[in-house]
Amino acid sequence: MSELSDEYWMRHALEMAQQADIANEVPVGAIIVKDNTVIAEGFNQPISKADPTAHAEIVALRNAAQSLNNYRLPDTTLYVTVEPCAMCAGAIIHSRIQRVVYGAAEPKAGAVCSHLQLFDQPQMNHRVDWQGGVLAAEATAVLQAFFARRRDEKRALKKAD
């Protein structure tokens, strides 16, 4: 089987983001691929799980570790719809993910290249290859639609008062 494209896998991550959106969570989705096969999925769940660490990436990392019965995830690629935050980037480094591909940049809290550059720090004991901007327009549109809907809901609640 030939290697499937980053765009192919990112579309799967975008499907996971839709799961978060349905759950009224910030729509971020993630998948982990090894040997051209999805070994784990995750979507944002901090509100529904009452867990501040339940970001899409962390959920996917936990699922992958259980799937492989190993807390190290070498030779894997994590696809996530939004640039990882510092917490997620740290967990990615510690899990030994080989490569991260993300969609939308996160200028306020992105820890890959937008705000911090955690993967490029020389003191880190593992190097993560990364690529940003894969299906960025689609990933950004999902986020913008979610937050526009949220703002509309807040305005409607204020009007009802």
N, C-alpha and C positions, 0 to 999 in steps of 0.2 A: 504494500500500500504506500502510495507517495505521501509526502508530508503535506498536511493541510495548511492553508494560509493563516496568518495572524488574523486577517479579517474574518475568516470562517469561525475561528475560536472566539473572537470578540463578539460576534453575533450571539453565540451561546451565552457569554457573560451578560450581554444586554437582555437576554431572556430572563436571566436570574435577577437582574435589576428590576424587571417588571414584577417579579414575585415580591420584592421589597415594596414596590409602589402599591401593589394590591393590599399589602399589609399596612399601608400608610406609614411606612418607614422611608427614609431618604433612599431613593432608588439607586443603589450601588450593588452590582453583582460581580461575582468572581468565580472562576473555575481554575482547576489545576490539571495540566495535561502532562502525561508521561507516555513515551512510546506511542505518540499519536492517538492516545485514548484519554478521555476525561476520567480522572480518578477521584475527583472531588468537586463539589459545588458549594457555593455559599452566597447569601445575600444579607444585606444589613438587617439586624434584628435587635438593636440595643433597647428599643422601647418595649417591644413585645416580650423580650426575654428578661427585661429589667437587668441588663448586663451591659455596662459601658464598653466592654471589650468585644461585643458581638458585632464587630464590623464584618463586612462581606469577606475580606481577606482572612481574618482570624477564623471565621466559621469554616472557610474552605481549607485553611491550614490544619485545623483540628480534624476535619473529616478525612483529609489526605493522610495525616499521621495515623489515624485509626485504620484506614483502608490498607496502608502499607505496614502497619504495626511497627512504625519507626518514627521517632520525632525528627529525624533527618530526612529531607526530601530532595536528595541530589538528582540531577538529570530531569528536572521538572521545570515547567513554565507556568507561571501564574498569570492569567489574563484577568484584568479588573477594569471596570468601566471608568473609574476615576483614579487619578494619581494617589497612591497610598499616603496616609498620614505618618507621623513619626512612630506611633505605637505599632502600626502595621508594618512599616519598613523595618523596624527592629526585629519583629517576629519573623519576617521574611529572611533577614540575614541569619538569625539563629537557626532557622529551619533548613538552611543551606539550599534554598530554591536557587536554581541556576539562572533563571531569566524571568523578568517581569515585563509584561506588555500592558500598557494602560491606554485608555481612551482620552478622556477629558483631563486637562491640566487642572490643578487645584491651587490657585495662586495664594490663598490665605494660609493653607495648612499642608500643602504638598511637600513631602519629605524626600522625593526622588530628585527633582530639579527646580521646582518652582519657588519654594521657600527655603527648604533645607536640601542638602545633597548627601543624605546619609549613606547611600550605596557607594559613594565615591570617597568616603573618609578613610585615610590611610591606616588609622588605628583599628578599623574593623577587621575581624579575623576571617571574613569570607567576602568575596567579590560577587556581586549580583549584576549580571548584564541586564540592560533595560532598554526599552523603546517606548516612547510616548506618542500620542496623537493618532493611534489606530482607531478609525471610526469616531474620531473626536467630535465631529458635528452631530452624529447620532447620540452619542453619550451625553453631550452638552444639552441637546434638545430634551432628553428624558428628564434631566435635572431641572431645566428651566420650566418645563411644563408642571413638574411636581411643585416647585416653589411658587409658581404663579397661581396654581390651584389653592395652595395653602394660604396665600395672601388674600385671594378672593373669599375663602371660607372665613378668615378673620374679619374681613370687612363686612361680610353678611352677618356675622355674630354681633358686631358692634352696632350695625343698623337695627338689628332685632331688639337691642336693649332699650 
